[in-house]
Amino acid sequence: MSEFALSALAATRALRALFEPTPLQRNDHLSARFDADIWLKREDLTPVRSYKLRGAFTAMRKLRERDPEAAHFVCASAGNHAQGVAFACRHFGVKGTIFMPVTTPQQKIDKTKTFGGDAIEIVLTGDYFDDTLTAAQAFCAQAEAHFLAPFDDADVIEGQASVGVEILDQLGDPPDLVILPVGGGGLAAGVTGYLRATAPDTRFRFVEPLGGASLRAAVEAGHPVTLESVNSFVDGAAVARIGARPFEELRWVTPEMIRLAPEDRICITMLEMLNVEGIVLEPAGAMSIDVLPELAEEIRGKRVVCITSGGNFDFERLPEVRERAQRYSGLKKYFILRLPQRPGALRDFLQMLGPDDDIARFEYLKKSARNFGSVLIGIETKRAENFTELFDRLDREGFVWRDITEDETLAEFLI
């Protein structure tokens, strides 16, 4: 057994001081849908509802073994890593200073305080994470504390490898395929590092958000690169640059092994898991399930493990998730209608709507001419085909309209 695999086993044993192995559950719904043997590794059920606790605890434990006097730890995070560090600080009875952006939702701040208790102090600084990170590292140097990186750290990777150890122990036999979400790469590097050493026949697929494909960019370039822009919706995996250490462990990955999950499609998966299975997943936690339809032919008859990496979902975001899911499914559209300024014009438009069409938004924007006005309209329906029929009716009656559902610039300002 490799040195890394032995270290992963030791990290897993040490974690038992915090929590029992997270469940590995066969999912009958997904197994029947894809004619496969599909299991979910429920990292959304750790004490902090994400796998991040594993890496934070392991890094802190090993640092304290090397330096028994280590008593102050610092991190920068707006989410799961902060909560993992806070929990570990309270466990070890050490001081933690956690830097979070000013824009961090209050729910995440409160949860971090709950996990850390009196052991931690939260510092809100910076409108953007890069500013927060710079402030945290400067403070860490000044305070002579220890900085805990979220993924670009050998000890963190070792801690995340415990997910792979548990999968093999719980399943008994190696799975045919493991599907891993990827953000900074710590989880993917750790799990694949252990399983490649102990279950060499197991294959892997990696999932990144479409708006944050840092692993794919690194694989194509042969080295980590910084993405020009990142869609922050999948906040647990929206990373502009994969970690240098994780990428060194993932150099064997080919582009064919990577799948990209559109942010709005992930919302459909989140709602399906919530409504059908009663499982609450954050966007990053749903990615491994989201790509199953793309892999349907490949996984038929196979034993597949999907790692659901986290369940820290703020239900205040549920309307946004539903909105995104409807738009991706073609069940909700926004358009600008040029409405004649004459009696009965609105009635004429309303009569064109079908029995399944429901107006969700109606707002006069301005009078674009003396005899016409621009109206923003949002419509929900039960079948995507209904929009084709509606737009055909509008064209026949001479209405001028523009579909802005996929127009990112207009949607940002108007919707």
MARMARMI-569486 format. One line per field, with one value per residue (C-alpha): x, y, z; chain. Coordinates in steps of 0.02 Angstrom, whole numbers, always signed. Layout:
N
X	X, ...;
Y	Y, ...;
Z	Z, ...;
chaine	A, ...;
// end
This chain:
415
X	+0, +65, +123, -21, -148, -76, -87, -268, -309, -229, -326, -488, -456, -419, -582, -682, -651, -769, -901, -945, -926, -1054, -1187, -1161, -1339, -1405, -1530, -1673, -1746, -1586, -1541, -1708, -1700, -1528, -1533, -1379, -1327, -1310, -1249, -1238, -1094, -1184, -1054, -1201, -1226, -1063, -1082, -1054, -1151, -999, -838, -733, -723, -614, -475, -483, -474, -333, -227, -253, -214, -54, +3, -19, +77, +223, +206, +120, +121, +11, -143, -203, -270, -332, -433, -527, -692, -872, -943, -904, -718, -754, -877, -755, -616, -732, -787, -607, -552, -685, -637, -453, -486, -381, -412, -477, -492, -604, -607, -766, -818, -934, -1061, -1071, -1254, -1299, -1354, -1175, -1102, -1222, -1186, -999, -1022, -1126, -995, -849, -929, -810, -658, -673, -682, -760, -690, -796, -688, -682, -822, -736, -653, -481, -484, -537, -397, -265, -323, -324, -147, -81, -161, -95, +84, +66, -13, +110, -37, -58, -154, -271, -295, -460, -386, -208, -126, -56, -134, -304, -296, -251, -403, -520, -451, -546, -702, -623, -571, -750, -823, -715, -748, -936, -959, -850, -801, -730, -859, -850, -859, -845, -915, -830, -873, -723, -691, -515, -474, -437, -578, -542, -355, -380, -514, -432, -260, -324, -434, -305, -186, -312, -442, -350, -497, -612, -639, -679, -779, -758, -892, -864, -990, -998, -953, -801, -711, -538, -488, -531, -433, -283, -291, -297, -153, -48, -41, -161, -229, -338, -509, -554, -725, -821, -1007, -1026, -1194, -1114, -1023, -951, -857, -843, -653, -556, -396, -374, -248, -68, -51, -218, -175, -9, -109, -232, -112, -168, -345, -396, -525, -642, -656, -724, -906, -972, -1137, -1237, -1286, -1471, -1477, -1404, -1558, -1670, -1568, -1577, -1766, -1785, -1681, -1779, -1952, -1927, -1799, -1812, -1624, -1565, -1411, -1317, -1275, -1100, -1173, -1291, -1163, -1115, -1298, -1332, -1219, -1295, -1404, -1247, -1167, -1322, -1248, -1083, -1157, -1293, -1271, -1125, -1100, -1081, -1043, -1094, -1017, -1144, -1017, -1126, -1299, -1275, -1420, -1505, -1690, -1704, -1622, -1760, -1859, -1700, -1667, -1846, -1833, -1670, -1740, -1896, -1795, -1676, -1824, -1904, -2055, -2027, -1980, -1963, -1993, -2018, -2180, -2211, -2391, -2499, -2567, -2749, -2902, -2913, -2731, -2693, -2853, -2803, -2636, -2713, -2831, -2680, -2622, -2658, -2745, -2577, -2495, -2480, -2416, -2282, -2218, -2298, -2212, -2222, -2045, -2077, -2169, -2053, -2159, -2317, -2425, -2328, -2257, -2130, -2188, -2082, -2180, -2135, -2239, -2238, -2315, -2327, -2252, -2105, -2198, -2329, -2209, -2187, -2376, -2389, -2252, -2330, -2495, -2406, -2322, -2485, -2570, -2428, -2361, -2176, -2087, -1914, -1867, -1737, -1732, -1555, -1494, -1377, -1355, -1539, -1589, -1465, -1544, -1726, -1758;
Y	+0, +173, +298, +412, +272, +232, +416, +421, +272, +359, +519, +420, +338, +507, +579, +456, +571, +692, +590, +419, +381, +473, +358, +272, +245, +152, +264, +162, +310, +346, +162, +124, +280, +239, +49, +51, +21, +200, +247, +417, +458, +580, +711, +828, +733, +775, +883, +1038, +970, +960, +861, +1015, +967, +819, +924, +1063, +940, +839, +992, +1063, +897, +869, +1049, +1028, +865, +954, +1107, +1069, +1254, +1296, +1380, +1508, +1467, +1580, +1549, +1646, +1574, +1621, +1449, +1268, +1285, +1419, +1304, +1158, +1264, +1333, +1158, +1097, +1247, +1211, +1027, +1062, +1210, +1329, +1504, +1532, +1694, +1672, +1805, +1816, +1940, +2079, +2010, +1839, +1794, +1810, +1627, +1570, +1688, +1625, +1443, +1472, +1556, +1409, +1281, +1380, +1454, +1554, +1477, +1586, +1767, +1815, +1963, +2032, +2121, +2146, +2148, +2009, +1849, +1898, +2051, +1942, +1818, +1955, +2026, +1854, +1813, +1982, +1960, +1783, +1841, +1983, +1872, +1730, +1613, +1462, +1484, +1342, +1335, +1264, +1144, +1186, +1093, +916, +885, +947, +829, +687, +726, +729, +559, +487, +496, +365, +258, +254, +216, +61, +3, +28, -44, -197, -212, -71, +28, +32, +221, +366, +536, +682, +867, +981, +1157, +1186, +1002, +945, +817, +747, +734, +647, +522, +473, +463, +334, +233, +225, +146, +24, -4, +16, -42, +96, +234, +417, +560, +738, +873, +1060, +1202, +1268, +1441, +1382, +1246, +1270, +1086, +1074, +1233, +1164, +996, +1080, +1197, +1070, +1183, +1282, +1438, +1577, +1591, +1764, +1756, +1639, +1613, +1617, +1526, +1358, +1441, +1279, +1243, +1410, +1424, +1530, +1427, +1247, +1221, +1185, +1033, +956, +976, +888, +739, +753, +768, +598, +664, +683, +805, +658, +623, +797, +848, +1026, +1055, +1211, +1310, +1317, +1130, +1096, +1184, +1053, +916, +1006, +1019, +838, +774, +884, +843, +658, +602, +735, +767, +947, +982, +1142, +1174, +1097, +948, +908, +911, +726, +678, +812, +731, +557, +582, +622, +460, +352, +234, +221, +178, +55, -103, -28, +11, +200, +311, +494, +604, +730, +851, +970, +1019, +1197, +1270, +1430, +1408, +1594, +1547, +1424, +1547, +1582, +1395, +1366, +1513, +1449, +1273, +1334, +1440, +1297, +1179, +1305, +1326, +1509, +1650, +1837, +1947, +2130, +2166, +2323, +2356, +2478, +2621, +2596, +2532, +2343, +2309, +2225, +2122, +2065, +2005, +1915, +1821, +1744, +1656, +1470, +1381, +1331, +1502, +1607, +1786, +1795, +1971, +2120, +2289, +2441, +2496, +2653, +2727, +2693, +2803, +2906, +2759, +2614, +2562, +2430, +2299, +2171, +2008, +1846, +1692, +1519, +1371, +1182, +1131, +1213, +1192, +1315, +1459, +1412, +1420, +1585, +1669, +1608, +1689, +1852, +1854, +1821, +1965, +2084, +2108, +2155, +2059, +2005, +1853, +1909, +1750, +1707, +1886, +1898, +2086, +2130, +1995, +2060, +2232, +2193, +2022;
Z	+0, -45, +85, +40, +63, +235, +282, +223, +334, +483, +445, +438, +606, +685, +617, +720, +867, +780, +689, +622, +436, +331, +257, +90, +31, -119, -208, -279, -376, -472, -490, -574, -683, -753, -742, -632, -452, -391, -218, -136, -19, +94, +138, +165, +329, +419, +576, +469, +319, +204, +181, +220, +404, +357, +281, +410, +556, +478, +437, +611, +695, +598, +623, +810, +805, +722, +833, +1000, +1041, +890, +965, +837, +664, +525, +369, +235, +179, +145, +175, +208, +244, +375, +462, +459, +532, +666, +717, +725, +829, +958, +961, +992, +1108, +1003, +941, +766, +668, +518, +383, +279, +143, +198, +74, +160, +197, +381, +385, +347, +475, +609, +570, +580, +750, +809, +761, +832, +987, +1097, +1010, +855, +801, +635, +539, +397, +270, +82, -46, -144, -85, -153, -40, +107, +73, +64, +230, +312, +255, +312, +482, +495, +468, +591, +726, +693, +674, +559, +396, +346, +158, +94, -35, -88, +57, +70, +242, +183, +33, +151, +257, +107, +55, +204, +95, -19, +129, +193, +21, +3, +181, +167, -6, +22, -161, -266, -366, -555, -560, -438, -487, -399, -393, -418, -354, -291, -316, -138, -129, -303, -270, -103, -154, -318, -235, -112, -231, -370, -245, -170, -307, -473, -580, -520, -647, -614, -686, -628, -628, -631, -644, -820, -758, -658, -754, -679, -688, -873, -908, -813, -901, -1071, -1029, -935, -781, -670, -753, -686, -767, -832, -751, -636, -611, -423, -412, -370, -226, -157, -319, -410, -406, -530, -515, -461, -323, -374, -259, -307, -491, -468, -404, -548, -694, -758, -789, -972, -1042, -1079, -892, -854, -868, -855, -766, -817, -663, -708, -743, -571, -501, -582, -496, -328, -339, -394, -248, -128, -193, -234, -105, +31, +16, +36, -69, -105, -289, -276, -182, -326, -466, -461, -481, -611, -742, -730, -886, -987, -925, -946, -1076, -985, -814, -865, -762, -665, -481, -467, -317, -324, -191, -128, -60, +41, +99, +162, +67, +122, +87, +53, -113, -157, -265, -365, -385, -445, -565, -639, -656, -746, -866, -907, -935, -1052, -938, -899, -1015, -1009, -1157, -1200, -1291, -1394, -1343, -1442, -1336, -1383, -1291, -1295, -1341, -1176, -1188, -1362, -1294, -1145, -1259, -1348, -1190, -1179, -1034, -957, -974, -816, -807, -672, -712, -797, -794, -905, -945, -1044, -1191, -1336, -1451, -1443, -1490, -1414, -1246, -1196, -1072, -978, -966, -878, -916, -836, -925, -908, -1075, -1163, -1329, -1270, -1299, -1482, -1504, -1408, -1509, -1671, -1620, -1577, -1747, -1838, -1747, -1786, -1610, -1595, -1457, -1403, -1298, -1169, -1063, -1118, -1138, -989, -998, -1009, -886, -758, -758, -792, -713;
chaine	A, A, A, A, A, A, A, A, A, A, A, A, A, A, A, A, A, A, A, A, A, A, A, A, A, A, A, A, A, A, A, A, A, A, A, A, A, A, A, A, A, A, A, A, A, A, A, A, A, A, A, A, A, A, A, A, A, A, A, A, A, A, A, A, A, A, A, A, A, A, A, A, A, A, A, A, A, A, A, A, A, A, A, A, A, A, A, A, A, A, A, A, A, A, A, A, A, A, A, A, A, A, A, A, A, A, A, A, A, A, A, A, A, A, A, A, A, A, A, A, A, A, A, A, A, A, A, A, A, A, A, A, A, A, A, A, A, A, A, A, A, A, A, A, A, A, A, A, A, A, A, A, A, A, A, A, A, A, A, A, A, A, A, A, A, A, A, A, A, A, A, A, A, A, A, A, A, A, A, A, A, A, A, A, A, A, A, A, A, A, A, A, A, A, A, A, A, A, A, A, A, A, A, A, A, A, A, A, A, A, A, A, A, A, A, A, A, A, A, A, A, A, A, A, A, A, A, A, A, A, A, A, A, A, A, A, A, A, A, A, A, A, A, A, A, A, A, A, A, A, A, A, A, A, A, A, A, A, A, A, A, A, A, A, A, A, A, A, A, A, A, A, A, A, A, A, A, A, A, A, A, A, A, A, A, A, A, A, A, A, A, A, A, A, A, A, A, A, A, A, A, A, A, A, A, A, A, A, A, A, A, A, A, A, A, A, A, A, A, A, A, A, A, A, A, A, A, A, A, A, A, A, A, A, A, A, A, A, A, A, A, A, A, A, A, A, A, A, A, A, A, A, A, A, A, A, A, A, A, A, A, A, A, A, A, A, A, A, A, A, A, A, A, A, A, A, A, A, A, A, A, A, A, A, A, A, A, A, A, A, A, A, A, A, A, A, A, A, A, A, A, A, A, A, A, A, A, A, A, A, A, A, A, A, A;
// end
